[in-house]
Amino acid sequence: MGKNTIISLSDVRKIYVMGDTEVHALRGVSFSVEQGELVSIMGPSGSGKSTCMNMIGCLDRPTSGDVAINGKLTAQMSEKELAHLRNETVGFVFQQYHLLANLTVLENVMLPLRYQGLPIPERKKRAVEALELVNLQDRMTHRPSELSGGQKQRVAIARATASRPKIILADEPTGALDSQTGKNVMKLFREINKKGTTVVIITHDPGIGHSADRVLKIFDGQISSDNKTDKDLATHPDEESLVEEALKAKEV
């Protein structure tokens, strides 16, 4: 494992026991992600990509094999230690946003910072900065019911980035959005990635997956391919057109 490796899975297997049946969700998965990469993990339903996400997000433990997040092996950690690692290292973005309806946009973004023990003025400062990053500073006093789907997702991204995590883990982040809004969300992830944050996107959508710099494909609990994409969006003069091209599959 290199000194810049932030995610490492080594021969990871996960078996779920359902009654008399064993479900082999992961069958010896090995890969690593370096700090600052923008990676997608693609696969159909039941392929094991969600289980991979749970391993990276410290939401589950492997049956065997090693998972290391930010240099720390998760298998032997206590639940309290895992919760601390999650809170300090990983920001989550989900397809269904998971915003609390009774809180304002600003309060939703501030909420995870409470668990880091930050004083209220620092929580508010970070939340405002995160909302400015996603261009929602004029919606801070609104409630989720007053926002569009794209705005809700941007609030979720602001909430994930406010804790200044090393990893953003996004689970089908454009699945509930139209193509144009999905393109804008992907551009936002790239902007976050350019600031040095590692971004991992879990998706079944080829347009979204192939707009990342590296694509891991998983099938039947095993990595079937691991490739850099041909499109170097970071240095191409017309980044927007390339993102649009990568997302055409979503419009068909």
C-alpha positions in Angstrom: 0.0 0.0 0.0 1.5 3.3 -1.1 1.9 6.3 1.2 -0.8 8.2 -0.7 -3.3 5.3 -0.7 -6.5 6.3 1.1 -8.7 3.3 0.3 -7.4 -0.3 0.1 -9.3 -3.5 -0.2 -7.3 -6.7 -0.2 -9.0 -10.1 -1.0 -12.2 -8.9 0.6 -15.0 -11.3 0.9 -18.4 -10.7 2.4 -20.9 -13.5 3.1 -24.4 -12.7 4.3 -26.3 -15.6 5.9 -30.0 -15.5 5.1 -31.7 -18.5 6.8 -30.1 -21.6 5.4 -28.6 -19.6 2.4 -25.2 -18.0 2.1 -25.1 -15.0 -0.2 -21.5 -14.3 -1.4 -21.7 -10.5 -2.0 -18.0 -10.0 -2.5 -15.7 -12.8 -3.7 -12.1 -11.7 -3.2 -12.2 -8.0 -4.2 -8.8 -6.2 -4.3 -8.2 -2.6 -5.3 -6.7 0.7 -4.0 -7.5 4.3 -4.5 -5.0 7.1 -4.1 -5.6 10.4 -2.4 -7.2 12.8 -4.9 -8.6 10.3 -7.4 -12.0 10.6 -9.0 -13.3 7.0 -9.3 -16.5 5.4 -10.2 -17.6 1.9 -9.2 -20.1 0.5 -11.7 -22.2 -2.6 -11.8 -25.7 -3.9 -12.2 -28.1 -4.5 -9.3 -26.8 -7.3 -7.2 -23.2 -7.1 -8.5 -21.7 -6.2 -5.1 -21.1 -2.5 -5.7 -23.3 -1.5 -2.7 -21.4 -3.9 -0.5 -18.2 -2.3 -1.7 -19.6 1.1 -0.8 -20.4 -0.1 2.7 -16.8 -1.3 3.1 -15.4 2.0 2.0 -17.8 3.9 4.2 -17.1 1.8 7.3 -20.7 0.8 7.4 -19.9 -2.9 7.4 -17.0 -5.3 8.0 -15.6 -7.9 5.7 -16.1 -11.6 6.4 -12.4 -12.0 5.5 -9.7 -9.9 3.9 -8.5 -6.4 4.8 -10.1 -3.0 4.4 -8.0 0.0 5.2 -9.4 3.5 5.1 -6.9 6.4 5.5 -4.3 3.8 6.7 -6.5 2.2 9.3 -7.7 -1.4 9.2 -11.4 -1.6 9.9 -12.0 -5.3 10.7 -10.9 -5.1 14.3 -12.2 -1.6 15.1 -15.0 -1.1 17.7 -18.3 0.4 16.6 -17.3 3.6 18.3 -13.9 3.7 16.5 -15.7 3.0 13.1 -18.2 5.8 13.8 -15.3 8.2 14.5 -13.4 7.1 11.4 -16.6 7.6 9.3 -17.3 11.0 10.8 -13.7 12.3 10.3 -12.8 10.8 7.0 -15.9 10.1 4.8 -18.7 12.4 3.6 -21.8 10.6 2.2 -24.1 11.7 -0.6 -27.1 9.5 -1.3 -29.6 9.3 -4.1 -32.6 10.2 -1.9 -30.8 13.1 -0.2 -31.8 12.2 3.4 -32.4 15.8 4.4 -34.5 16.5 7.6 -37.7 18.2 6.6 -38.1 20.1 9.8 -34.7 21.8 9.5 -33.6 24.6 7.3 -30.9 24.1 4.6 -28.3 25.7 6.9 -29.3 23.5 9.8 -29.2 20.4 7.7 -25.6 21.2 6.6 -24.6 22.0 10.2 -26.0 18.8 11.7 -23.0 16.4 11.1 -20.6 19.0 12.5 -22.4 18.7 15.8 -21.1 15.2 16.1 -17.5 16.4 15.6 -17.9 18.5 18.7 -17.4 21.8 16.9 -18.7 25.0 18.6 -21.8 26.5 17.0 -20.0 29.5 15.4 -17.6 27.2 13.7 -20.4 24.9 12.5 -22.2 27.8 11.0 -19.1 29.2 9.3 -18.3 25.8 7.7 -21.9 25.3 6.6 -22.1 28.7 5.0 -18.8 28.1 3.2 -20.1 24.7 1.9 -23.4 26.2 0.7 -21.4 28.9 -1.1 -19.4 26.2 -2.8 -22.6 24.7 -4.3 -24.1 28.1 -5.0 -27.0 27.8 -2.5 -26.2 30.7 -0.2 -29.5 32.3 -1.1 -31.4 29.2 0.1 -30.0 28.9 3.6 -33.3 29.6 5.4 -35.4 27.5 3.1 -36.6 24.0 4.1 -36.2 20.9 1.8 -39.8 21.0 0.7 -39.1 24.4 -1.0 -36.2 23.1 -3.1 -36.0 21.3 -6.4 -34.4 17.8 -6.7 -31.1 19.3 -8.0 -31.0 21.9 -5.1 -31.7 19.1 -2.6 -28.7 17.1 -4.0 -26.5 20.2 -3.8 -27.5 20.6 -0.1 -26.5 17.0 0.4 -23.2 17.6 -1.2 -22.7 20.7 0.9 -23.5 18.6 4.0 -20.9 16.0 2.9 -18.1 18.6 2.3 -18.7 20.8 5.4 -16.9 18.3 7.6 -13.9 18.6 5.3 -13.6 14.8 4.7 -10.8 13.2 2.8 -13.3 11.0 0.9 -16.6 11.8 -0.7 -18.6 8.6 -1.2 -21.6 9.2 -3.5 -24.3 6.4 -3.9 -26.2 6.9 -7.2 -26.0 10.7 -6.7 -27.8 11.5 -10.0 -30.2 8.6 -10.0 -33.2 10.8 -9.2 -32.2 13.8 -11.4 -32.7 14.7 -15.0 -29.8 14.6 -17.4 -28.9 18.3 -17.3 -29.1 18.4 -13.5 -27.0 15.3 -13.3 -24.4 16.9 -15.5 -24.2 19.9 -13.2 -23.8 17.6 -10.2 -21.0 15.7 -11.9 -19.3 19.0 -12.6 -19.6 19.9 -8.9 -18.0 16.7 -7.9 -15.1 17.4 -10.2 -14.6 20.9 -8.7 -14.5 19.3 -5.3 -12.1 16.7 -6.5 -9.8 19.4 -8.0 -9.4 20.7 -4.4 -7.8 17.4 -3.4 -10.7 15.4 -2.1 -11.0 11.8 -3.2 -14.4 11.2 -4.8 -15.9 7.7 -5.2 -19.1 7.4 -7.1 -21.2 4.2 -7.0 -23.5 4.0 -10.0 -25.1 1.7 -12.6 -25.3 4.5 -15.1 -22.6 4.3 -17.8 -22.8 8.0 -18.6 -22.1 9.0 -15.0 -19.5 6.2 -14.5 -17.4 7.0 -17.5 -17.3 10.7 -16.7 -15.0 9.8 -13.8 -11.2 9.5 -14.4 -11.1 5.8 -13.5 -13.8 3.2 -13.7 -13.9 0.0 -11.6 -16.5 -2.5 -12.9 -17.8 -5.1 -10.6 -19.8 -8.2 -11.5 -20.9 -11.1 -9.4 -18.9 -9.9 -6.5 -15.6 -9.6 -8.4 -13.8 -6.8 -10.1 -14.2 -7.4 -13.8 -12.2 -4.4 -15.0 -10.2 -1.4 -13.7 -9.4 1.3 -16.3 -8.6 4.9 -16.7 -11.1 6.7 -18.9 -10.0 8.1 -22.2 -11.3 11.6 -21.5 -8.9 13.7 -19.5 -11.4 16.3 -18.4 -9.0 18.0 -16.0 -6.8 19.3 -18.9 -9.2 19.4 -21.8 -10.1 22.9 -22.9 -13.8 22.2 -23.3 -14.6 20.3 -20.1 -18.3 20.9 -20.3 -18.7 19.4 -23.7 -16.9 16.3 -22.7 -19.0 15.8 -19.6 -22.1 16.3 -21.8 -20.7 13.7 -24.2 -20.1 11.2 -21.4 -23.6 11.7 -20.1 -25.4 11.1 -23.4 -26.1 7.5 -22.4 -28.4 8.9 -19.7 -30.5 10.7 -22.2 -31.1 7.8 -24.5 
